[in-house]
Amino acid sequence: MKRLIVILVACTFLLCAFRNGERKIAPKQGKCIIYCTMPADCEGSWVYYQDDSTQVQNGRFNLELNVDSPKIVWMYLPRYEYLEVLAEPSSVLGIDGVEGLNCVEGSSANKDLVRYQQIVNQLDEPFQATLKQALRMSDTSTDEYKRLEKKLFDTIGVQLTSAIVDSGWVFYRQNADNLAGAYFLNSVLRMQSGHGFIYVINKTNPYWIDLSQVESIVAEAHPVVRSYDDLQELLKLLRTEAEVSEGMPFKDFPAVDYLSGKPTTLGEKIKGKWAVVDFWASWCGPCQKEIREVLIPIYNKHKDDGLVIVGVDVRDTPEDHKKASERLGIQYTQIIDTANICYGLYGFEGIPQVFLINPEGKIVGNLRGKQLIEKVDSIFGK
């Protein structure tokens, strides 16, 4: 009889250990186990996560992450692109990617994380489909595409913003004391302050908030949320932007003169003059377009009026910079950010960044394209 009970208990355990025809995964001490089922057409595709990768095999992939405390980790999934989840010690997280991303096993925080990203993707799909249908093209790097993208977003931007931000706030309030909440708060505050990962809003959008509002919201957040690295980085970015906004003094920095190879500073190159300062690199296509179509024509038109243009080479190699400069035919002053501090000093996340500075050393604006051309022409009365 005792043996029969043991057998029955073992059978019950085996039955419970199978889920959808597969053995249920048991948690491991100090590990976060992530498994995901994937569509058939993803077989053999690579999944990238943090600093490693794995492949989809037999319709799924499994990850075992060493985790000693909760942390947000990202994965790049075929078909779905990026997914961020909360990795917790001694936990199992299951994702169903066959019928769309769904969290089928894991904490409520992870269910909210996956659901939020699913909502964002669902909102983005018709927006992108409208763009591609209107242009009947797949090349998203053309000027025509970008113009239509801006026009379309200007038209439906408030609706998109409201749907994404409102759902993000709902999920944040449900997770206001954990890292998932920190993720939600960072996402919505980035979008509302003009630094969204998907859509970039401006001050005309009713969801726009300024630095003081962001600081107030973060100050009132739970300590776990408040100390989230990405949220602190956003605060740092917004504060730096305020320091280099219109009317503020430009920030000087040490550099090397491109032609002579001698130490110099930005201040030495622009002192007492109207100056355009262009942060660029050889690997940046939009930077080279700005140089060809805007900066070189402006320089040729106004150099005799006293306008100075300083190109600042950032995150580049001397060899690549030399090739690009010669190919573009740049004649104005160029310096190299050898200390690699400009990104942090001027608070930008990408290039090109073009600042107009007056003879008193005050920033007139961060301007590009037509705006810069018109502003410089108005200064010199041409």
SULNOR-V980846 format. One record per residue. N is the residue number from 1. RES is the residue in one letter. SS is DSSP state (h for helix, s for strand, l for the rest). PHI is phi in whole degrees, -180 to 180 (none if undefined). D_FIRST is the distance of its C-alpha to the first C-alpha in Angstrom with 1 decimal. Layout:
n = [N,N]
res = [RES,RES]
ss = [SS,SS]
phi = [PHI,PHI]
d_first = [D_FIRST,D_FIRST]
This chain:
n = [1,2,3,4,5,6,7,8,9,10,11,12,13,14,15,16,17,18,19,20,21,22,23,24,25,26,27,28,29,30,31,32,33,34,35,36,37,38,39,40,41,42,43,44,45,46,47,48,49,50,51,52,53,54,55,56,57,58,59,60,61,62,63,64,65,66,67,68,69,70,71,72,73,74,75,76,77,78,79,80,81,82,83,84,85,86,87,88,89,90,91,92,93,94,95,96,97,98,99,100,101,102,103,104,105,106,107,108,109,110,111,112,113,114,115,116,117,118,119,120,121,122,123,124,125,126,127,128,129,130,131,132,133,134,135,136,137,138,139,140,141,142,143,144,145,146,147,148,149,150,151,152,153,154,155,156,157,158,159,160,161,162,163,164,165,166,167,168,169,170,171,172,173,174,175,176,177,178,179,180,181,182,183,184,185,186,187,188,189,190,191,192,193,194,195,196,197,198,199,200,201,202,203,204,205,206,207,208,209,210,211,212,213,214,215,216,217,218,219,220,221,222,223,224,225,226,227,228,229,230,231,232,233,234,235,236,237,238,239,240,241,242,243,244,245,246,247,248,249,250,251,252,253,254,255,256,257,258,259,260,261,262,263,264,265,266,267,268,269,270,271,272,273,274,275,276,277,278,279,280,281,282,283,284,285,286,287,288,289,290,291,292,293,294,295,296,297,298,299,300,301,302,303,304,305,306,307,308,309,310,311,312,313,314,315,316,317,318,319,320,321,322,323,324,325,326,327,328,329,330,331,332,333,334,335,336,337,338,339,340,341,342,343,344,345,346,347,348,349,350,351,352,353,354,355,356,357,358,359,360,361,362,363,364,365,366,367,368,369,370,371,372,373,374,375,376,377,378,379,380,381,382]
res = [M,K,R,L,I,V,I,L,V,A,C,T,F,L,L,C,A,F,R,N,G,E,R,K,I,A,P,K,Q,G,K,C,I,I,Y,C,T,M,P,A,D,C,E,G,S,W,V,Y,Y,Q,D,D,S,T,Q,V,Q,N,G,R,F,N,L,E,L,N,V,D,S,P,K,I,V,W,M,Y,L,P,R,Y,E,Y,L,E,V,L,A,E,P,S,S,V,L,G,I,D,G,V,E,G,L,N,C,V,E,G,S,S,A,N,K,D,L,V,R,Y,Q,Q,I,V,N,Q,L,D,E,P,F,Q,A,T,L,K,Q,A,L,R,M,S,D,T,S,T,D,E,Y,K,R,L,E,K,K,L,F,D,T,I,G,V,Q,L,T,S,A,I,V,D,S,G,W,V,F,Y,R,Q,N,A,D,N,L,A,G,A,Y,F,L,N,S,V,L,R,M,Q,S,G,H,G,F,I,Y,V,I,N,K,T,N,P,Y,W,I,D,L,S,Q,V,E,S,I,V,A,E,A,H,P,V,V,R,S,Y,D,D,L,Q,E,L,L,K,L,L,R,T,E,A,E,V,S,E,G,M,P,F,K,D,F,P,A,V,D,Y,L,S,G,K,P,T,T,L,G,E,K,I,K,G,K,W,A,V,V,D,F,W,A,S,W,C,G,P,C,Q,K,E,I,R,E,V,L,I,P,I,Y,N,K,H,K,D,D,G,L,V,I,V,G,V,D,V,R,D,T,P,E,D,H,K,K,A,S,E,R,L,G,I,Q,Y,T,Q,I,I,D,T,A,N,I,C,Y,G,L,Y,G,F,E,G,I,P,Q,V,F,L,I,N,P,E,G,K,I,V,G,N,L,R,G,K,Q,L,I,E,K,V,D,S,I,F,G,K]
ss = [l,h,h,h,h,h,h,h,h,h,h,h,h,h,h,h,l,s,s,l,l,s,s,l,l,l,l,l,l,l,s,s,s,s,s,s,s,l,l,h,h,h,l,l,l,s,s,s,s,l,l,s,s,s,s,l,s,l,l,s,s,s,s,s,s,s,l,l,l,l,s,s,s,s,s,s,s,l,l,l,s,s,s,s,s,s,s,l,l,l,s,s,s,s,s,s,l,l,l,l,l,s,s,s,s,l,l,h,h,h,h,h,h,h,h,h,h,h,h,h,h,h,h,h,h,h,h,h,h,h,h,h,h,h,h,l,l,l,l,l,l,l,h,h,h,h,h,h,h,h,h,h,h,h,h,h,h,h,h,h,h,h,h,h,h,h,h,h,h,h,h,h,h,h,l,l,l,l,h,h,h,h,h,h,h,h,h,h,h,h,h,h,l,l,l,l,l,l,l,l,l,l,l,l,l,l,l,l,l,l,h,h,h,h,h,h,h,h,h,l,l,l,h,h,h,h,l,l,h,h,h,h,h,h,h,h,h,h,h,h,h,h,h,l,l,l,l,l,s,l,l,l,l,s,s,s,s,l,l,l,l,l,s,s,s,h,h,h,h,h,l,l,l,l,s,s,s,s,s,s,l,l,l,l,h,h,h,h,h,h,h,h,h,h,h,h,h,h,h,h,h,h,h,h,h,l,l,s,s,s,s,s,s,l,l,l,l,h,h,h,h,h,h,h,h,h,h,h,l,l,l,l,s,s,s,s,l,l,l,l,l,h,h,h,h,h,l,l,l,l,l,l,s,s,s,s,s,l,l,l,l,s,s,s,s,s,l,l,h,h,h,h,h,h,h,h,h,h,h,l,l,l]
phi = [none,-62,-64,-62,-63,-60,-64,-64,-62,-64,-64,-62,-63,-64,-64,-72,-84,-110,-138,55,82,-124,-71,-69,-86,-90,-65,-123,-60,74,-122,-112,-97,-118,-125,-149,-86,-129,-61,-60,-75,-97,-55,84,-71,-92,-112,-108,-145,49,-114,-143,-154,-151,-118,-78,-133,55,80,-159,-139,-127,-127,-124,-105,-77,-135,-102,-156,-59,-155,-84,-123,-113,-134,-105,-106,-59,79,-100,62,-87,-137,-116,-134,-98,-90,-122,-61,53,-133,-125,-126,-114,-120,-100,-108,-77,-106,109,-68,-142,-89,-100,-153,145,-71,-63,-62,-70,-62,-68,-60,-66,-63,-62,-67,-65,-62,-60,-63,-65,-72,-76,-57,-66,-62,-68,-64,-63,-61,-68,-67,-66,-93,52,-154,-111,-80,-92,-99,-77,-63,-61,-62,-65,-65,-68,-59,-65,-62,-68,-67,-62,-79,-114,-60,-66,-64,-64,-60,-62,-65,-73,-68,-61,-68,-62,-67,-61,-67,-62,-64,-78,-134,-68,-118,-140,-68,-62,-62,-61,-62,-63,-65,-61,-63,-73,-70,-62,-65,-73,-101,88,-126,-64,-73,-108,-118,-110,-97,-123,-68,-82,-78,-62,-89,-63,-132,-99,-57,-63,-69,-61,-60,-65,-63,-66,-61,-90,-76,-60,-53,-62,-73,-60,-88,-59,-56,-63,-69,-66,-65,-64,-60,-61,-62,-65,-68,-68,-57,-64,-73,-119,-84,-55,92,-88,-69,-66,-100,-82,-158,-74,-155,-124,-67,-62,-76,-88,77,-94,-62,-155,-139,-62,-57,-63,-82,-119,-52,72,-132,-71,-139,-109,-113,-112,-89,-149,-155,-67,-85,-101,-61,-59,-63,-67,-64,-63,-65,-65,-93,-124,-70,-63,-60,-62,-63,-63,-79,-121,-63,-75,-86,104,-72,-113,-118,-121,-87,-110,-79,-123,47,-137,-108,-57,-66,-68,-64,-61,-62,-66,-62,-69,-65,-80,73,-71,-109,-85,-61,-133,-128,-117,-80,-68,-83,55,-117,-66,-57,-73,-68,-105,66,-118,-106,-157,-125,-76,-130,-127,-108,-101,-125,-86,-62,-85,82,-96,-77,-87,171,-101,-124,-144,58,-60,-60,-67,-59,-65,-67,-65,-60,-68,-65,-98,66,-133]
d_first = [0.0,3.8,5.4,5.0,6.3,8.7,9.9,10.5,12.4,14.3,15.3,16.5,18.4,20.0,21.0,22.6,24.2,26.2,29.3,31.7,30.2,30.5,28.2,28.8,30.8,29.6,32.4,33.8,35.5,39.3,39.1,39.9,38.3,40.3,39.5,41.6,41.6,45.1,47.2,47.5,51.2,50.2,48.4,49.7,51.6,51.8,50.3,52.2,50.9,52.6,54.0,51.7,50.6,48.0,47.8,46.1,43.8,41.7,42.7,41.8,42.4,40.5,42.0,40.8,43.3,43.6,44.0,44.4,45.8,46.1,48.8,50.2,50.0,51.7,50.9,53.1,51.4,52.9,54.1,53.4,55.3,54.5,51.3,50.8,47.5,46.2,44.3,42.1,40.2,36.5,36.7,36.1,38.8,38.6,41.8,42.1,45.5,45.4,46.6,48.4,47.3,44.4,42.0,38.5,36.7,38.1,39.8,42.1,45.0,44.3,44.0,47.4,48.9,47.9,49.0,52.4,53.1,52.1,54.7,57.4,56.8,57.0,60.2,61.7,61.1,63.7,66.2,66.0,66.0,69.2,70.8,70.1,71.1,74.3,75.2,73.7,72.8,70.0,72.1,71.4,73.8,77.1,79.4,79.3,75.6,75.7,78.5,76.6,73.4,75.4,77.1,73.9,72.2,75.2,74.8,71.1,70.4,70.0,67.4,65.4,65.8,64.8,61.6,60.5,61.6,60.3,56.8,56.9,57.8,55.0,52.4,54.1,53.9,50.1,49.8,52.7,50.8,49.3,50.6,50.0,52.5,54.9,54.7,55.5,58.4,59.9,59.8,61.5,64.0,65.0,65.7,67.6,69.7,70.7,68.3,65.6,63.7,64.2,67.1,70.0,71.6,74.9,76.6,77.4,73.8,72.9,69.6,71.6,71.3,73.3,72.5,72.9,70.4,67.9,68.4,67.9,64.6,63.2,64.4,62.3,59.1,56.0,56.4,53.7,55.7,59.1,58.4,57.2,59.3,60.3,61.4,63.5,65.0,66.0,67.7,69.5,70.6,72.0,73.8,75.4,76.4,78.2,80.0,81.5,82.2,85.6,88.2,86.2,87.7,86.5,84.3,86.0,84.2,85.2,85.4,87.2,90.1,89.2,92.7,93.8,90.5,91.7,89.8,90.5,89.0,88.7,91.2,93.8,93.6,93.9,96.0,98.4,97.8,96.1,93.0,90.2,87.2,84.9,81.5,80.5,79.1,79.7,76.1,76.6,77.9,78.8,80.7,82.9,83.5,84.6,86.9,88.5,89.0,89.5,90.3,92.7,94.8,94.8,95.9,98.7,99.9,100.0,100.2,104.0,103.3,101.5,97.9,95.6,92.3,89.9,87.0,84.1,81.9,78.3,75.3,77.2,78.5,82.2,82.4,80.8,82.9,86.1,85.3,84.5,87.6,89.9,88.5,88.8,92.3,91.7,95.0,94.0,92.7,89.2,87.3,83.9,81.2,80.4,78.4,76.1,76.4,77.8,74.6,73.6,77.2,78.0,74.6,74.0,70.9,72.8,76.3,79.0,80.0,83.8,85.5,89.1,90.7,94.1,96.9,95.8,92.3,90.5,87.9,89.2,86.0,83.3,84.8,84.5,86.2,88.6,88.2,89.3,92.2,93.5,93.2,95.0,97.7,98.2,98.6,101.4,102.9,102.4]
